[in-house]
Amino acid sequence: MLIILSKKFMRIIATIFFVIVLVVALQNGRWLMKIIYPMHYRDIIEIYAKEYDVDPYLVAAIMRNESKFNPNAISRREAKGLMQIAPITGNWAAEKLSIEDYHEDMLYDPDLNIRIGCWYLDILHKEFDNNLQLIVAAYNAGNGNVTKWLQNPAYSKDGETLDEIPFGETRIYLQKVLRDYKIYQWIYRK
């Protein structure tokens, strides 16, 4: 009898606890979402997002999808760091930004990686006339591929937007980044 009573008691306590957590979460959804969607490196993101006039929430969404905020991440294509900067992009940025004594291992430094990522996003914003779909697709597939797709009627009817993205990885990446971008805006925008 005592064992049955204690099992019932534990179920009641567990149910009450679950209801309390659910009520708190529903009343303060942002609090719970901040746990699921953290914005690591926010100070650095805000510095370079402001300097290069890019939305810090887009930077966070890209970072979440590129590296899951792991500064030591490396892709199968040798892209490095938080924003998965490709070696060729790192070399180009180092030249344009006058980064002294640059070497690829510097891409693991959060400050430099975010700086280069924001700089590159600014370039893509200008190249693709602030078209978010094209910017995010180009960040993943490269601006040369996106430009070719825009010129191909099979992928773009109007030459300004993509109706079809031939790379499956880029299609999925675009969906995830745009979803996460909206979520970051909702959670963190004041």
N, CA and C atoms as a LAMMPS dump frame, in Angstrom:
ITEM: TIMESTEP
0
ITEM: NUMBER OF ATOMS
570
ITEM: BOX BOUNDS ff ff ff
-5.0000000000000000e+02 5.0000000000000000e+02
-5.0000000000000000e+02 5.0000000000000000e+02
-5.0000000000000000e+02 5.0000000000000000e+02
ITEM: ATOMS id mol type element x y z
1 1 1 N 0.823 -1.198 0
2 1 2 C 0 0 0
3 1 3 C 0.864 1.257 0
4 2 1 N 1.913 1.229 0.785
5 2 2 C 2.822 2.375 0.874
6 2 3 C 3.54 2.606 -0.455
7 3 1 N 3.937 1.514 -1.131
8 3 2 C 4.621 1.631 -2.42
9 3 3 C 3.669 2.197 -3.465
10 4 1 N 2.439 1.752 -3.504
11 4 2 C 1.44 2.254 -4.449
12 4 3 C 1.178 3.723 -4.186
13 5 1 N 1.058 4.083 -2.939
14 5 2 C 0.824 5.472 -2.563
15 5 3 C 1.994 6.354 -2.986
16 6 1 N 3.219 5.881 -2.797
17 6 2 C 4.367 6.708 -3.163
18 6 3 C 4.494 6.843 -4.679
19 7 1 N 4.121 5.805 -5.462
20 7 2 C 4.141 5.913 -6.92
21 7 3 C 3.111 6.931 -7.377
22 8 1 N 1.928 6.894 -6.8
23 8 2 C 0.89 7.873 -7.139
24 8 3 C 1.359 9.274 -6.755
25 9 1 N 1.945 9.365 -5.583
26 9 2 C 2.431 10.662 -5.099
27 9 3 C 3.499 11.215 -6.06
28 10 1 N 4.416 10.355 -6.507
29 10 2 C 5.475 10.797 -7.418
30 10 3 C 4.895 11.238 -8.772
31 11 1 N 3.868 10.506 -9.26
32 11 2 C 3.224 10.902 -10.51
33 11 3 C 2.535 12.255 -10.366
34 12 1 N 1.891 12.469 -9.235
35 12 2 C 1.221 13.751 -8.985
36 12 3 C 2.248 14.872 -8.934
37 13 1 N 3.342 14.651 -8.216
38 13 2 C 4.409 15.67 -8.114
39 13 3 C 4.993 15.948 -9.502
40 14 1 N 5.258 14.897 -10.273
41 14 2 C 5.812 15.072 -11.62
42 14 3 C 4.843 15.843 -12.514
43 15 1 N 3.566 15.545 -12.431
44 15 2 C 2.555 16.243 -13.219
45 15 3 C 2.481 17.707 -12.827
46 16 1 N 2.481 17.985 -11.542
47 16 2 C 2.446 19.377 -11.067
48 16 3 C 3.682 20.132 -11.554
49 17 1 N 4.837 19.5 -11.454
50 17 2 C 6.086 20.124 -11.905
51 17 3 C 6.013 20.431 -13.403
52 18 1 N 5.533 19.47 -14.191
53 18 2 C 5.408 19.65 -15.637
54 18 3 C 4.463 20.803 -15.962
55 19 1 N 3.345 20.884 -15.274
56 19 2 C 2.365 21.958 -15.505
57 19 3 C 2.987 23.314 -15.161
58 20 1 N 3.714 23.39 -14.058
59 20 2 C 4.367 24.654 -13.661
60 20 3 C 5.378 25.082 -14.722
61 21 1 N 6.215 24.15 -15.178
62 21 2 C 7.21 24.464 -16.208
63 21 3 C 6.514 24.909 -17.493
64 22 1 N 5.458 24.229 -17.872
65 22 2 C 4.718 24.584 -19.077
66 22 3 C 4.11 25.978 -18.974
67 23 1 N 3.505 26.302 -17.847
68 23 2 C 2.899 27.626 -17.638
69 23 3 C 3.97 28.712 -17.685
70 24 1 N 5.097 28.482 -17.015
71 24 2 C 6.185 29.467 -17.018
72 24 3 C 6.716 29.649 -18.441
73 25 1 N 6.9 28.551 -19.15
74 25 2 C 7.42 28.627 -20.52
75 25 3 C 6.46 29.374 -21.434
76 26 1 N 5.181 29.104 -21.312
77 26 2 C 4.203 29.782 -22.162
78 26 3 C 4.1 31.266 -21.836
79 27 1 N 4.254 31.608 -20.562
80 27 2 C 4.193 33.014 -20.183
81 27 3 C 5.457 33.755 -20.568
82 28 1 N 6.55 33.034 -20.675
83 28 2 C 7.815 33.675 -20.987
84 28 3 C 8.526 32.872 -22.068
85 29 1 N 7.926 32.806 -23.242
86 29 2 C 8.465 32.028 -24.349
87 29 3 C 9.861 32.427 -24.752
88 30 1 N 10.162 33.696 -24.67
89 30 2 C 11.503 34.157 -25.055
90 30 3 C 12.575 33.559 -24.154
91 31 1 N 12.263 33.443 -22.879
92 31 2 C 13.228 32.87 -21.942
93 31 3 C 13.598 31.45 -22.373
94 32 1 N 12.589 30.658 -22.683
95 32 2 C 12.824 29.282 -23.109
96 32 3 C 13.527 29.257 -24.473
97 33 1 N 13.121 30.106 -25.382
98 33 2 C 13.716 30.136 -26.705
99 33 3 C 15.185 30.571 -26.663
100 34 1 N 15.542 31.411 -25.699
101 34 2 C 16.944 31.818 -25.562
102 34 3 C 17.83 30.637 -25.185
103 35 1 N 17.259 29.658 -24.522
104 35 2 C 18.018 28.456 -24.197
105 35 3 C 18.227 27.629 -25.469
106 36 1 N 17.198 27.539 -26.28
107 36 2 C 17.265 26.752 -27.507
108 36 3 C 18.047 27.505 -28.591
109 37 1 N 17.896 28.826 -28.634
110 37 2 C 18.565 29.672 -29.624
111 37 3 C 19.463 30.692 -28.924
112 38 1 N 20.59 30.241 -28.407
113 38 2 C 21.48 31.201 -27.75
114 38 3 C 22.139 32.121 -28.777
115 39 1 N 22.606 33.235 -28.299
116 39 2 C 23.33 34.162 -29.174
117 39 3 C 24.724 34.355 -28.589
118 40 1 N 25.53 33.304 -28.738
119 40 2 C 26.902 33.369 -28.268
120 40 3 C 27.668 34.408 -29.09
121 41 1 N 28.673 34.994 -28.481
122 41 2 C 29.533 35.994 -29.131
123 41 3 C 28.757 37.243 -29.527
124 42 1 N 27.72 37.537 -28.8
125 42 2 C 26.847 38.671 -29.15
126 42 3 C 27.607 39.995 -29.213
127 43 1 N 28.517 40.23 -28.263
128 43 2 C 29.269 41.498 -28.264
129 43 3 C 30.077 41.66 -29.549
130 44 1 N 30.753 40.594 -29.95
131 44 2 C 31.559 40.655 -31.176
132 44 3 C 30.654 40.8 -32.397
133 45 1 N 29.583 40.036 -32.422
134 45 2 C 28.64 40.121 -33.55
135 45 3 C 28.146 41.551 -33.704
136 46 1 N 27.747 42.167 -32.612
137 46 2 C 27.189 43.521 -32.692
138 46 3 C 28.216 44.541 -33.167
139 47 1 N 29.465 44.39 -32.766
140 47 2 C 30.515 45.319 -33.207
141 47 3 C 30.65 45.269 -34.733
142 48 1 N 30.836 44.058 -35.268
143 48 2 C 31.086 43.94 -36.71
144 48 3 C 29.815 44.051 -37.546
145 49 1 N 28.691 43.664 -37.003
146 49 2 C 27.422 43.859 -37.726
147 49 3 C 27.18 45.351 -37.939
148 50 1 N 27.5 46.13 -36.916
149 50 2 C 27.333 47.578 -37.033
150 50 3 C 28.357 48.157 -38.017
151 51 1 N 29.605 47.715 -37.896
152 51 2 C 30.659 48.234 -38.773
153 51 3 C 30.37 47.947 -40.25
154 52 1 N 29.838 46.763 -40.536
155 52 2 C 29.597 46.374 -41.925
156 52 3 C 28.123 46.459 -42.322
157 53 1 N 27.319 47.047 -41.467
158 53 2 C 25.905 47.299 -41.753
159 53 3 C 25.147 46.034 -42.172
160 54 1 N 25.294 44.998 -41.347
161 54 2 C 24.528 43.768 -41.544
162 54 3 C 23.718 43.504 -40.279
163 55 1 N 22.652 42.77 -40.415
164 55 2 C 21.78 42.483 -39.284
165 55 3 C 22.443 41.451 -38.367
166 56 1 N 22.64 41.787 -37.089
167 56 2 C 23.296 40.847 -36.178
168 56 3 C 22.525 39.536 -36.025
169 57 1 N 21.215 39.57 -36.227
170 57 2 C 20.419 38.35 -36.104
171 57 3 C 20.625 37.429 -37.308
172 58 1 N 20.926 38.002 -38.452
173 58 2 C 21.292 37.195 -39.609
174 58 3 C 22.646 36.538 -39.362
175 59 1 N 23.569 37.282 -38.799
176 59 2 C 24.891 36.731 -38.472
177 59 3 C 24.741 35.553 -37.504
178 60 1 N 23.92 35.726 -36.476
179 60 2 C 23.7 34.652 -35.504
180 60 3 C 23.065 33.432 -36.161
181 61 1 N 22.098 33.651 -37.048
182 61 2 C 21.437 32.536 -37.736
183 61 3 C 22.425 31.783 -38.623
184 62 1 N 23.283 32.508 -39.307
185 62 2 C 24.296 31.874 -40.147
186 62 3 C 25.272 31.09 -39.275
187 63 1 N 25.717 31.708 -38.201
188 63 2 C 26.66 31.051 -37.298
189 63 3 C 26.069 29.766 -36.713
190 64 1 N 24.814 29.838 -36.309
191 64 2 C 24.143 28.66 -35.747
192 64 3 C 24.146 27.508 -36.748
193 65 1 N 23.892 27.818 -38.022
194 65 2 C 23.825 26.781 -39.042
195 65 3 C 25.19 26.364 -39.568
196 66 1 N 26.125 27.262 -39.567
197 66 2 C 27.457 26.941 -40.078
198 66 3 C 28.278 26.117 -39.079
199 67 1 N 28.264 26.517 -37.809
200 67 2 C 29.186 25.903 -36.843
201 67 3 C 28.559 25.521 -35.512
202 68 1 N 27.292 25.831 -35.331
203 68 2 C 26.643 25.632 -34.019
204 68 3 C 27.434 26.371 -32.925
205 69 1 N 28.004 27.52 -33.302
206 69 2 C 28.768 28.392 -32.403
207 69 3 C 30.063 27.744 -31.898
208 70 1 N 30.608 26.822 -32.659
209 70 2 C 31.879 26.185 -32.302
210 70 3 C 33.008 26.917 -33.023
211 71 1 N 33.864 27.636 -32.296
212 71 2 C 34.927 28.398 -32.952
213 71 3 C 35.983 27.519 -33.622
214 72 1 N 36.022 26.232 -33.277
215 72 2 C 37.006 25.312 -33.849
216 72 3 C 36.426 24.435 -34.963
217 73 1 N 35.229 24.757 -35.413
218 73 2 C 34.584 23.952 -36.45
219 73 3 C 35.38 24.027 -37.746
220 74 1 N 35.383 22.913 -38.457
221 74 2 C 36.017 22.858 -39.771
222 74 3 C 35.142 21.989 -40.668
223 75 1 N 34.902 22.458 -41.867
224 75 2 C 34.024 21.723 -42.787
225 75 3 C 34.843 20.746 -43.628
226 76 1 N 34.131 19.91 -44.369
227 76 2 C 34.811 18.971 -45.262
228 76 3 C 35.523 19.705 -46.387
229 77 1 N 35.154 20.965 -46.589
230 77 2 C 35.809 21.779 -47.626
231 77 3 C 36.825 22.751 -47.026
232 78 1 N 37.198 22.491 -45.767
233 78 2 C 38.23 23.259 -45.071
234 78 3 C 37.803 24.659 -44.637
235 79 1 N 36.499 24.968 -44.675
236 79 2 C 36.028 26.241 -44.128
237 79 3 C 36.196 26.167 -42.616
238 80 1 N 36.542 27.294 -42.011
239 80 2 C 36.95 27.273 -40.61
240 80 3 C 36.184 28.257 -39.741
241 81 1 N 36.044 27.879 -38.477
242 81 2 C 35.566 28.785 -37.452
243 81 3 C 34.067 28.953 -37.4
244 82 1 N 33.664 29.939 -36.631
245 82 2 C 32.258 30.193 -36.328
246 82 3 C 31.395 30.398 -37.563
247 83 1 N 31.905 31.166 -38.505
248 83 2 C 31.115 31.477 -39.702
249 83 3 C 31.578 30.681 -40.913
250 84 1 N 32.431 29.671 -40.651
251 84 2 C 32.908 28.762 -41.693
252 84 3 C 33.449 29.531 -42.899
253 85 1 N 34.517 30.262 -42.645
254 85 2 C 35.166 31.045 -43.688
255 85 3 C 36.069 30.124 -44.513
256 86 1 N 35.844 30.099 -45.821
257 86 2 C 36.665 29.288 -46.722
258 86 3 C 38.058 29.898 -46.811
259 87 1 N 39.079 29.07 -47.012
260 87 2 C 40.447 29.602 -47.115
261 87 3 C 40.587 30.708 -48.157
262 88 1 N 39.951 30.55 -49.314
263 88 2 C 40.059 31.572 -50.364
264 88 3 C 39.429 32.897 -49.902
265 89 1 N 38.316 32.811 -49.189
266 89 2 C 37.663 34.022 -48.671
267 89 3 C 38.523 34.657 -47.59
268 90 1 N 39.123 33.834 -46.735
269 90 2 C 40.01 34.349 -45.695
270 90 3 C 41.197 35.094 -46.277
271 91 1 N 41.81 34.533 -47.326
272 91 2 C 42.95 35.193 -47.974
273 91 3 C 42.527 36.505 -48.625
274 92 1 N 41.398 36.484 -49.29
275 92 2 C 40.875 37.692 -49.942
276 92 3 C 40.581 38.765 -48.899
277 93 1 N 39.92 38.378 -47.817
278 93 2 C 39.598 39.333 -46.757
279 93 3 C 40.86 39.885 -46.112
280 94 1 N 41.837 39.022 -45.872
281 94 2 C 43.081 39.467 -45.243
282 94 3 C 43.759 40.547 -46.084
283 95 1 N 43.7 40.375 -47.393
284 95 2 C 44.281 41.365 -48.294
285 95 3 C 43.477 42.666 -48.262
286 96 1 N 42.159 42.563 -48.407
287 96 2 C 41.301 43.752 -48.463
288 96 3 C 41.22 44.486 -47.124
289 97 1 N 41.305 43.743 -46.014
290 97 2 C 41.188 44.357 -44.692
291 97 3 C 42.551 44.658 -44.066
292 98 1 N 43.613 44.427 -44.832
293 98 2 C 44.993 44.667 -44.372
294 98 3 C 45.286 43.965 -43.044
295 99 1 N 44.987 42.682 -42.992
296 99 2 C 45.262 41.89 -41.795
297 99 3 C 46.709 41.419 -41.89
298 100 1 N 47.518 41.891 -40.967
299 100 2 C 48.951 41.601 -41.007
300 100 3 C 49.247 40.167 -40.58
301 101 1 N 50.254 39.578 -41.227
302 101 2 C 50.737 38.235 -40.906
303 101 3 C 49.617 37.203 -40.893
304 102 1 N 48.703 37.339 -41.817
305 102 2 C 47.558 36.432 -41.867
306 102 3 C 47.99 35.006 -42.189
307 103 1 N 47.368 34.061 -41.51
308 103 2 C 47.467 32.641 -41.849
309 103 3 C 46.124 32.005 -41.514
310 104 1 N 45.814 30.907 -42.176
311 104 2 C 44.484 30.293 -42.072
312 104 3 C 44.061 29.945 -40.649
313 105 1 N 44.991 29.58 -39.796
314 105 2 C 44.622 29.234 -38.413
315 105 3 C 44.023 30.41 -37.662
316 106 1 N 44.235 31.605 -38.165
317 106 2 C 43.637 32.783 -37.535
318 106 3 C 42.116 32.772 -37.674
319 107 1 N 41.6 31.976 -38.608
320 107 2 C 40.151 31.896 -38.805
321 107 3 C 39.444 31.242 -37.617
322 108 1 N 40.192 30.605 -36.737
323 108 2 C 39.597 30.02 -35.534
324 108 3 C 39.39 31.062 -34.432
325 109 1 N 39.955 32.243 -34.626
326 109 2 C 39.771 33.324 -33.652
327 109 3 C 38.371 33.92 -33.856
328 110 1 N 37.507 33.874 -32.83
329 110 2 C 36.132 34.368 -32.998
330 110 3 C 36.06 35.801 -33.514
331 111 1 N 36.884 36.678 -32.99
332 111 2 C 36.835 38.079 -33.4
333 111 3 C 37.116 38.224 -34.895
334 112 1 N 38.194 37.622 -35.36
335 112 2 C 38.559 37.747 -36.772
336 112 3 C 37.551 37.021 -37.659
337 113 1 N 37.103 35.859 -37.242
338 113 2 C 36.157 35.083 -38.041
339 113 3 C 34.847 35.839 -38.235
340 114 1 N 34.334 36.402 -37.167
341 114 2 C 33.082 37.171 -37.265
342 114 3 C 33.3 38.438 -38.086
343 115 1 N 34.451 39.064 -37.921
344 115 2 C 34.752 40.261 -38.72
345 115 3 C 34.729 39.928 -40.213
346 116 1 N 35.418 38.859 -40.591
347 116 2 C 35.462 38.48 -42.005
348 116 3 C 34.07 38.064 -42.489
349 117 1 N 33.342 37.319 -41.666
350 117 2 C 31.995 36.904 -42.051
351 117 3 C 31.076 38.087 -42.29
352 118 1 N 31.133 39.091 -41.416
353 118 2 C 30.297 40.297 -41.581
354 118 3 C 30.735 41.103 -42.799
355 119 1 N 32.045 41.195 -43.002
356 119 2 C 32.58 41.888 -44.181
357 119 3 C 32.058 41.221 -45.456
358 120 1 N 32.11 39.892 -45.485
359 120 2 C 31.652 39.156 -46.661
360 120 3 C 30.144 39.307 -46.859
361 121 1 N 29.385 39.274 -45.786
362 121 2 C 27.938 39.496 -45.9
363 121 3 C 27.64 40.881 -46.472
364 122 1 N 28.415 41.872 -46.072
365 122 2 C 28.237 43.225 -46.609
366 122 3 C 28.487 43.236 -48.12
367 123 1 N 29.506 42.527 -48.553
368 123 2 C 29.801 42.438 -49.987
369 123 3 C 28.634 41.776 -50.724
370 124 1 N 28.116 40.692 -50.138
371 124 2 C 26.984 40 -50.765
372 124 3 C 25.734 40.881 -50.777
373 125 1 N 25.52 41.661 -49.722
374 125 2 C 24.383 42.596 -49.686
375 125 3 C 24.47 43.568 -50.868
376 126 1 N 25.651 44.087 -51.104
377 126 2 C 25.832 45.039 -52.211
378 126 3 C 25.703 44.353 -53.566
379 127 1 N 26.295 43.185 -53.68
380 127 2 C 26.272 42.473 -54.957
381 127 3 C 24.856 42.05 -55.351
382 128 1 N 24.076 41.64 -54.355
383 128 2 C 22.733 41.123 -54.64
384 128 3 C 21.626 42.076 -54.196
385 129 1 N 21.961 43.356 -54.116
386 129 2 C 20.983 44.417 -53.875
387 129 3 C 20.069 44.121 -52.679
388 130 1 N 20.667 43.681 -51.591
389 130 2 C 19.963 43.407 -50.325
390 130 3 C 18.887 42.325 -50.428
391 131 1 N 18.947 41.481 -51.452
392 131 2 C 17.996 40.378 -51.594
393 131 3 C 18.447 39.242 -50.664
394 132 1 N 17.72 39.071 -49.571
395 132 2 C 18.117 38.13 -48.525
396 132 3 C 18.247 36.698 -49.039
397 133 1 N 17.326 36.28 -49.892
398 133 2 C 17.383 34.925 -50.453
399 133 3 C 18.715 34.71 -51.181
400 134 1 N 19.101 35.667 -52.007
401 134 2 C 20.322 35.541 -52.789
402 134 3 C 21.567 35.63 -51.91
403 135 1 N 21.531 36.495 -50.92
404 135 2 C 22.669 36.672 -50.009
405 135 3 C 22.952 35.372 -49.261
406 136 1 N 21.909 34.782 -48.691
407 136 2 C 22.086 33.557 -47.899
408 136 3 C 22.491 32.396 -48.814
409 137 1 N 21.877 32.295 -49.975
410 137 2 C 22.255 31.238 -50.918
411 137 3 C 23.719 31.4 -51.336
412 138 1 N 24.147 32.634 -51.593
413 138 2 C 25.529 32.899 -51.997
414 138 3 C 26.504 32.624 -50.856
415 139 1 N 26.099 32.877 -49.633
416 139 2 C 26.979 32.594 -48.501
417 139 3 C 27.292 31.098 -48.463
418 140 1 N 26.328 30.285 -48.835
419 140 2 C 26.521 28.84 -48.807
420 140 3 C 27.148 28.304 -50.096
421 141 1 N 26.625 28.705 -51.234
422 141 2 C 27.024 28.104 -52.508
423 141 3 C 28.068 28.911 -53.265
424 142 1 N 28.298 30.144 -52.838
425 142 2 C 29.223 31.024 -53.534
426 142 3 C 28.486 31.996 -54.435
427 143 1 N 28.98 33.211 -54.504
428 143 2 C 28.311 34.231 -55.307
429 143 3 C 28.367 33.918 -56.8
430 144 1 N 29.412 33.24 -57.237
431 144 2 C 29.505 32.874 -58.653
432 144 3 C 28.399 31.911 -59.056
433 145 1 N 28.104 30.938 -58.203
434 145 2 C 27.023 29.997 -58.51
435 145 3 C 25.678 30.704 -58.553
436 146 1 N 25.43 31.574 -57.584
437 146 2 C 24.147 32.281 -57.546
438 146 3 C 23.997 33.163 -58.782
439 147 1 N 25.054 33.83 -59.188
440 147 2 C 25.008 34.667 -60.398
441 147 3 C 24.675 33.817 -61.627
442 148 1 N 25.299 32.637 -61.74
443 148 2 C 24.994 31.73 -62.863
444 148 3 C 23.544 31.283 -62.824
445 149 1 N 23.052 30.961 -61.645
446 149 2 C 21.666 30.509 -61.515
447 149 3 C 20.688 31.603 -61.94
448 150 1 N 21.004 32.846 -61.581
449 150 2 C 20.129 33.964 -61.957
450 150 3 C 20.083 34.147 -63.475
451 151 1 N 21.153 33.786 -64.152
452 151 2 C 21.231 33.939 -65.603
453 151 3 C 20.624 32.755 -66.355
454 152 1 N 20.246 31.72 -65.622
455 152 2 C 19.707 30.51 -66.236
456 152 3 C 18.187 30.468 -66.038
457 153 1 N 17.404 30.513 -67.12
458 153 2 C 15.941 30.516 -66.995
459 153 3 C 15.374 29.275 -66.294
460 154 1 N 16.146 28.208 -66.234
461 154 2 C 15.674 27.018 -65.517
462 154 3 C 15.628 27.271 -63.998
463 155 1 N 16.411 28.241 -63.531
464 155 2 C 16.486 28.533 -62.102
465 155 3 C 15.902 29.892 -61.729
466 156 1 N 15.839 30.804 -62.699
467 156 2 C 15.323 32.147 -62.431
468 156 3 C 14.573 32.667 -63.652
469 157 1 N 13.284 32.904 -63.478
470 157 2 C 12.47 33.399 -64.594
471 157 3 C 12.733 34.874 -64.888
472 158 1 N 13.042 35.633 -63.82
473 158 2 C 13.196 37.078 -63.996
474 158 3 C 14.642 37.568 -63.893
475 159 1 N 15.58 36.688 -63.596
476 159 2 C 16.979 37.082 -63.469
477 159 3 C 17.284 37.842 -62.193
478 160 1 N 16.295 37.958 -61.301
479 160 2 C 16.481 38.706 -60.05
480 160 3 C 16.22 37.877 -58.798
481 161 1 N 15.417 36.831 -58.934
482 161 2 C 15.133 35.938 -57.802
483 161 3 C 15.297 34.504 -58.274
484 162 1 N 15.545 33.624 -57.323
485 162 2 C 15.699 32.214 -57.663
486 162 3 C 14.369 31.495 -57.496
487 163 1 N 13.929 30.837 -58.564
488 163 2 C 12.734 30.011 -58.51
489 163 3 C 13.108 28.586 -58.112
490 164 1 N 14.317 28.214 -58.421
491 164 2 C 14.82 26.865 -58.144
492 164 3 C 16.29 26.99 -57.751
493 165 1 N 16.709 26.206 -56.781
494 165 2 C 18.116 26.158 -56.38
495 165 3 C 18.605 24.752 -56.672
496 166 1 N 19.563 24.6 -57.59
497 166 2 C 19.968 23.267 -58.008
498 166 3 C 20.753 22.466 -56.956
499 167 1 N 21.34 23.142 -55.977
500 167 2 C 22.082 22.434 -54.926
501 167 3 C 21.138 22.138 -53.765
502 168 1 N 20.905 20.867 -53.501
503 168 2 C 20.035 20.474 -52.388
504 168 3 C 20.519 21.021 -51.058
505 169 1 N 21.837 20.98 -50.833
506 169 2 C 22.399 21.505 -49.583
507 169 3 C 22.061 22.979 -49.407
508 170 1 N 22.154 23.741 -50.489
509 170 2 C 21.877 25.183 -50.421
510 170 3 C 20.392 25.442 -50.198
511 171 1 N 19.529 24.65 -50.832
512 171 2 C 18.075 24.786 -50.601
513 171 3 C 17.744 24.608 -49.121
514 172 1 N 18.267 23.548 -48.524
515 172 2 C 17.999 23.262 -47.108
516 172 3 C 18.628 24.331 -46.224
517 173 1 N 19.856 24.73 -46.543
518 173 2 C 20.565 25.76 -45.789
519 173 3 C 19.77 27.062 -45.784
520 174 1 N 19.278 27.456 -46.953
521 174 2 C 18.499 28.685 -47.078
522 174 3 C 17.266 28.628 -46.183
523 175 1 N 16.538 27.534 -46.218
524 175 2 C 15.345 27.382 -45.377
525 175 3 C 15.686 27.493 -43.898
526 176 1 N 16.744 26.813 -43.478
527 176 2 C 17.125 26.813 -42.059
528 176 3 C 17.582 28.197 -41.598
529 177 1 N 18.412 28.843 -42.396
530 177 2 C 18.922 30.168 -42.003
531 177 3 C 17.783 31.18 -41.935
532 178 1 N 16.9 31.183 -42.927
533 178 2 C 15.782 32.134 -42.91
534 178 3 C 14.852 31.868 -41.725
535 179 1 N 14.594 30.612 -41.41
536 179 2 C 13.785 30.256 -40.235
537 179 3 C 14.457 30.763 -38.952
538 180 1 N 15.744 30.449 -38.812
539 180 2 C 16.464 30.853 -37.604
540 180 3 C 16.611 32.369 -37.503
541 181 1 N 16.756 33.03 -38.633
542 181 2 C 16.835 34.486 -38.66
543 181 3 C 15.561 35.1 -38.071
544 182 1 N 14.403 34.596 -38.497
545 182 2 C 13.13 35.094 -37.951
546 182 3 C 13.038 34.819 -36.451
547 183 1 N 13.479 33.655 -36.05
548 183 2 C 13.43 33.306 -34.622
549 183 3 C 14.353 34.21 -33.824
550 184 1 N 15.577 34.44 -34.3
551 184 2 C 16.498 35.344 -33.592
552 184 3 C 15.922 36.76 -33.497
553 185 1 N 15.299 37.222 -34.559
554 185 2 C 14.676 38.552 -34.501
555 185 3 C 13.599 38.587 -33.429
556 186 1 N 12.76 37.578 -33.39
557 186 2 C 11.669 37.539 -32.405
558 186 3 C 12.2 37.479 -30.979
559 187 1 N 13.211 36.675 -30.757
560 187 2 C 13.723 36.479 -29.397
561 187 3 C 14.47 37.709 -28.893
562 188 1 N 15.354 38.268 -29.705
563 188 2 C 16.328 39.239 -29.203
564 188 3 C 16.036 40.699 -29.553
565 189 1 N 15.183 40.938 -30.531
566 189 2 C 14.906 42.328 -30.886
567 189 3 C 14.14 42.991 -29.754
568 190 1 N 14.551 44.201 -29.407
569 190 2 C 13.936 44.907 -28.275
570 190 3 C 12.693 45.651 -28.714
